[in-house]
């Protein structure tokens, strides 16, 4: 073996080690589900989701894509609330900020050469940075408990109020008019450079598959992160912050990073939503909008990322059906569902069901 081969093998060993550790963290104490049966069910579910557009009409496929858009915000809230123990009403603030950022960037610069992907990444980064700044002042200021909810809700409502009064012609950023309560519209959808012309991801199969891939990657990435040392420390902080601090962890850093990650994921939902519908309004940051993610995550199970994902999709489907067939009762039903969850299954209805299935099949929490 020559020196070049030896060096190449030495370089590849750390990469293999990192990959092995990452795969190992797909299962762990902080996430429900593990073993061949769990992953076989997941592969089947992804395969069914991939085949779904072949058997559904365009409207239904676009609607399914709409549901997937919201899962990123829900999973981000699960990290902040379920794992780090800080109830945040600020997810829709980060959602709206990223949505408006995507609109301003794409209206001013356009969609040529796939710039919409760059705009999406910049919008997510802006939301994450904004969340980190708020998290810094909150957690380094030793704000905790219910006061985190008060501060984040205040930020959300201030942003909504500000954006709602930007109706005059003076309120513009370049060619992008903010339009007050009516919101922004006319921004291009996501486009991908492609031989023979850019591929436009209008609501349909192309966007559906991109979102499906993003959901799977995000979900698996969060499982790895939450079963790593970072996730274990977050849970330790949630259970007993003083003990975690006595063990030598700077809990403020971990809380701030979790808050920033949750804000970035909410921003991803906001930018994708804006690209999906080609509009964004201040109402997306209103009180009702801020409360709905709390319901999704609570009903599914805030302390498990799998339960959060499943619960969000189920509750969104039920909420849309209620909105279509009995709009006056939709929010009342959501409030009642939250109340039932808190009283009957505080850990989440989906978590309760998953644990019941595990007991019946002889499985356990990995």
C-alpha positions, -999 to 999 in steps of 0.1 A, spaced: 0 0 0 15 34 -10 14 67 9 -15 80 -12 -37 50 -4 -29 53 33 -38 90 34 -70 84 15 -80 57 39 -72 79 69 -93 107 54 -123 84 48 -122 69 83 -135 100 102 -162 104 75 -174 68 80 -173 73 118 -195 104 116 -219 86 92 -220 56 115 -227 78 146 -254 96 127 -272 64 116 -269 52 152 -287 82 165 -317 76 143 -329 55 173 -326 66 209 -342 75 241 -357 108 229 -377 94 200 -404 68 198 -400 40 173 -371 17 163 -363 -17 150 -369 -34 117 -407 -32 120 -408 5 126 -385 13 97 -403 -11 74 -436 8 81 -418 41 75 -405 29 41 -439 17 31 -455 50 42 -429 70 21 -435 47 -9 -473 51 -6 -468 89 -4 -445 88 -34 -472 69 -54 -501 91 -43 -499 117 -71 -503 90 -96 -538 82 -83 -550 117 -72 -562 148 -91 -541 179 -93 -561 198 -66 -557 170 -41 -520 167 -47 -516 205 -42 -536 202 -10 -514 174 3 -484 197 -5 -501 224 16 -503 201 46 -467 191 43 -456 228 43 -469 232 79 -451 202 93 -417 221 94 -431 247 118 -447 220 139 -415 200 142 -396 232 151 -422 239 179 -417 204 191 -380 211 195 -386 243 214 -415 233 235 -414 195 238 -377 190 241 -364 223 255 -395 230 276 -401 265 264 -437 272 251 -434 296 222 -461 315 205 -435 330 181 -435 304 154 -459 324 132 -437 355 136 -408 336 121 -432 321 95 -444 356 84 -409 371 84 -396 345 61 -426 346 39 -423 384 34 -385 381 29 -391 355 1 -416 378 -15 -394 409 -13 -364 391 -27 -381 373 -56 -403 403 -66 -372 425 -68 -347 401 -84 -370 376 -101 -367 338 -106 -340 336 -133 -312 310 -128 -331 294 -99 -328 325 -76 -360 315 -58 -340 287 -41 -314 313 -30 -343 335 -18 -358 305 1 -324 299 19 -319 335 27 -355 338 41 -349 308 63 -316 321 75 -332 355 83 -360 338 104 -334 317 122 -312 347 129 -342 367 142 -351 337 165 -315 335 178 -316 372 186 -349 369 205 -337 337 222 -305 355 233 -323 383 250 -348 359 266 -326 331 278 -296 352 288 -321 375 305 -332 344 325 -368 346 312 -385 312 316 -418 295 321 -450 313 311 -430 345 304 -414 329 273 -449 325 259 -458 361 268 -427 375 251 -430 355 220 -468 362 217 -460 399 220 -434 397 193 -459 380 170 -487 404 176 -464 435 172 -452 422 138 -488 415 127 -499 449 138 -470 466 120 -474 447 88 -512 454 87 -507 491 87 -483 492 57 -510 499 32 -498 532 17 -477 535 -14 -448 546 8 -446 512 22 -425 493 -3 -391 477 -5 -379 483 -41 -406 470 -64 -423 450 -36 -454 467 -22 -462 455 14 -499 463 9 -509 463 45 -537 439 56 -542 428 20 -507 414 20 -482 408 -8 -489 388 -40 -474 381 -74 -441 366 -62 -429 337 -84 -431 301 -73 -400 280 -67 -380 274 -99 -351 250 -105 -326 255 -133 -331 227 -159 -318 220 -194 -341 235 -219 -356 260 -194 -363 265 -157 -386 240 -140 -414 258 -122 -426 242 -90 -463 253 -91 -486 234 -67 -486 200 -83 -466 168 -85 -432 185 -88 -436 206 -57 -452 177 -39 -422 155 -44 -398 183 -34 -418 188 -2 -420 151 5 -382 148 2 -377 178 25 -401 164 51 -383 131 52 -348 147 53 -359 171 81 -376 144 101 -346 121 99 -322 149 106 -341 159 137 -342 123 150 -304 122 147 -300 156 164 -325 149 192 -309 115 200 -274 130 201 -258 148 231 -276 180 221 -310 165 224 -302 147 256 -290 180 271 -323 197 260 -343 171 277 -322 174 309 -328 212 308 -366 206 304 -367 182 333 -345 201 357 -326 232 345 -308 238 378 -294 202 378 -283 205 342 -265 238 350 -249 222 381 -235 195 358 -216 222 339 -239 229 309 -246 265 299 -283 260 295 -287 294 279 -267 284 249 -287 252 244 -321 270 248 -310 297 224 -299 272 198 -331 252 201 -351 284 197 -331 294 167 -336 260 151 -373 262 157 -374 296 142 -356 285 111 -380 256 106 -409 280 110 -393 302 85 -389 273 61 -427 268 64 -433 305 58 -411 307 27 -426 275 12 -461 287 19 -454 320 1 -440 301 -29 -469 277 -28 -497 302 -29 -477 332 -42 -490 355 -15 -485 363 22 -507 384 45 -503 397 81 -531 374 92 -506 346 90 -491 361 122 -524 367 140 -535 353 173 -555 324 158 -526 315 135 -502 316 165 -524 293 186 -530 266 159 -494 251 159 -498 247 197 -528 225 191 -512 204 164 -481 197 185 -501 192 218 -525 167 202 -498 147 185 -473 147 214 -449 176 219 -422 154 233 -417 132 203 -409 143 168 -427 114 151 -459 120 171 -457 157 162 -454 150 125 -483 125 125 -505 146 147 -500 177 126 -510 160 94 -541 144 111 -552 176 128 -547 197 96 -569 172 77 -596 174 103 -594 212 105 -598 216 68 -627 192 66 -644 212 94 -637 245 77 -653 232 45 -684 216 60 -689 236 92 -666 266 93 -683 282 123 -674 252 144 -639 246 132 -620 267 158 -644 256 186 -637 219 177 -599 226 178 -602 242 212 -623 212 224 -597 188 210 -569 206 229 -589 205 261 -596 168 257 -559 162 251 -548 181 281 -573 163 304 -571 128 290 -537 124 273 -513 152 283 -484 135 264 -505 136 232 -531 114 216 -508 101 189 -482 92 216 -509 74 236 -519 54 204 -483 46 195 -476 33 230 -508 12 229 -497 -3 196 -462 -10 210 -477 -28 240 -499 -49 218 -470 -59 195 -445 -64 223 -424 -34 212 -410 -6 234 -396 29 233 -362 28 217 
